[in-house]
Amino acid sequence: MGKVQKVYTREFKEEAVRLAATSGKPIAHVARDLGISDTSIHQWRKELAENGSEAFPGKGHQTALEEEN
């Protein structure tokens, strides 16, 4: 049986990144508290930095740049 991938809302991802940046705790600790991997927070932080308000467009949605290409 395959592994089921969890889906997180945009708000959850943004809050996880915010907590990691402002809590003063190590990212691994924040991730453990939220029940996610620290890798997820690192990826979400990178996506927010690169795409800003267009980060996390949702399942099946593309950013404006991806649609253009």
Residue frames relative to the residue before (quaternion, step in Angstrom):
aa qw qx qy qz dx dy dz
M 1.0000 0.0000 0.0000 0.0000 0.00 0.00 0.00
G 0.4603 -0.7145 0.4639 0.2498 3.58 -0.92 0.92
K 0.5635 -0.5902 0.4641 0.3446 3.50 -1.30 0.38
V 0.3420 -0.7329 0.5542 0.1969 3.56 -0.94 0.91
Q 0.2855 -0.7647 0.5578 0.1503 3.55 -0.76 1.08
K 0.3669 -0.7295 0.5361 0.2140 3.56 -0.81 1.01
V 0.2363 -0.7524 0.6016 0.1273 3.53 -1.14 0.72
Y 0.1355 -0.7971 0.5870 0.0416 3.56 -0.81 1.05
T 0.5150 -0.6452 0.4692 0.3135 3.54 -1.10 0.70
R 0.6602 -0.4885 0.4011 0.4057 3.53 -1.31 0.36
E 0.6560 0.5270 -0.3069 0.4447 3.57 0.95 -0.91
F 0.6374 0.5233 -0.3253 0.4627 3.59 0.99 -0.83
K 0.6645 0.5085 -0.3016 0.4570 3.57 0.90 -0.94
E 0.6682 0.4953 -0.3050 0.4639 3.58 0.90 -0.91
E 0.6591 0.5050 -0.3060 0.4658 3.58 0.99 -0.83
A 0.6262 0.5308 -0.3349 0.4625 3.60 1.02 -0.76
V 0.6587 0.4930 -0.3015 0.4818 3.59 0.95 -0.86
R 0.6465 0.5181 -0.3171 0.4616 3.59 0.97 -0.85
L 0.6561 0.5075 -0.3118 0.4634 3.59 0.91 -0.88
A 0.6492 0.5207 -0.3171 0.4548 3.57 0.95 -0.87
A 0.7017 0.4741 -0.2644 0.4614 3.58 1.04 -0.77
T 0.8180 0.3227 -0.1302 0.4580 3.58 0.95 -0.81
S 0.5873 0.6335 -0.3669 0.3451 3.60 1.16 -0.39
G 0.4101 -0.7068 0.4788 0.3209 3.58 1.14 -0.51
K 0.5794 0.5613 -0.3735 0.4580 3.57 1.30 0.00
P 0.5819 -0.5504 0.4456 0.3997 3.60 -1.19 0.40
I 0.6186 -0.5626 0.3960 0.3794 3.57 -1.11 0.68
A 0.6275 0.5477 -0.3416 0.4354 3.60 0.97 -0.80
H 0.6497 0.5097 -0.3124 0.4696 3.60 1.04 -0.77
V 0.6430 0.5092 -0.3166 0.4766 3.60 0.93 -0.88
A 0.6563 0.5158 -0.3089 0.4558 3.57 0.91 -0.93
R 0.6505 0.5118 -0.3133 0.4655 3.58 0.91 -0.89
D 0.6447 0.5252 -0.3157 0.4569 3.60 0.97 -0.86
L 0.7241 0.4278 -0.2304 0.4894 3.58 1.07 -0.77
G 0.4582 -0.7060 0.4308 0.3257 3.58 1.28 -0.20
I 0.5950 0.5223 -0.3757 0.4816 3.55 1.15 0.67
S 0.5720 -0.5801 0.4400 0.3777 3.56 -1.28 0.09
D 0.5649 -0.5885 0.4459 0.3684 3.54 -1.17 0.52
T 0.5594 0.5999 -0.3805 0.4271 3.57 1.18 -0.52
S 0.6173 0.5502 -0.3436 0.4452 3.58 1.03 -0.77
I 0.6667 0.4924 -0.3115 0.4649 3.58 0.88 -0.91
H 0.6362 0.5232 -0.3337 0.4584 3.58 0.96 -0.82
Q 0.6687 0.4949 -0.3010 0.4661 3.62 0.93 -0.87
W 0.6676 0.4974 -0.3017 0.4646 3.57 0.94 -0.88
R 0.6303 0.5298 -0.3305 0.4612 3.58 1.02 -0.79
K 0.6519 0.5103 -0.3026 0.4723 3.57 1.00 -0.87
E 0.6653 0.5030 -0.3081 0.4576 3.58 0.92 -0.88
L 0.6423 0.5113 -0.3216 0.4719 3.59 0.99 -0.77
A 0.6550 0.5140 -0.3139 0.4563 3.58 0.97 -0.86
E 0.7174 0.4557 -0.2513 0.4631 3.58 0.97 -0.84
N 0.8254 0.2742 -0.0991 0.4835 3.59 0.93 -0.89
G 0.3163 -0.7881 0.4842 0.2106 3.59 1.24 -0.12
S 0.8534 -0.0825 0.0788 0.5086 3.56 -0.85 -0.98
E 0.6554 0.4999 -0.3198 0.4672 3.61 1.21 -0.29
A 0.4342 0.6862 -0.4720 0.3434 3.59 1.26 0.10
F 0.8445 0.1674 -0.1452 0.4876 3.56 -1.21 0.63
P 0.0513 0.8499 -0.5230 0.0388 3.62 0.66 1.02
G 0.5676 -0.6012 0.3877 0.4076 3.61 1.19 -0.31
K 0.6959 -0.4906 0.3354 0.4032 3.52 -1.29 0.40
G 0.8448 0.1534 -0.1370 0.4940 3.53 -0.81 1.04
H 0.6297 0.5158 -0.3425 0.4691 3.58 1.24 -0.03
Q 0.2341 -0.7660 0.5856 0.1245 3.52 -1.18 0.57
T 0.5329 -0.5739 0.4959 0.3752 3.51 -1.26 0.39
A 0.6845 -0.4774 0.3444 0.4301 3.57 -1.25 0.30
L 0.6464 0.5197 -0.3206 0.4575 3.61 0.98 -0.80
E 0.6592 0.5012 -0.3165 0.4627 3.60 0.94 -0.83
E 0.6397 0.5201 -0.3234 0.4645 3.58 1.02 -0.76
E 0.6344 0.5457 -0.3203 0.4439 3.56 1.04 -0.83
N 0.6817 0.4623 -0.2814 0.4923 3.58 0.98 -0.84
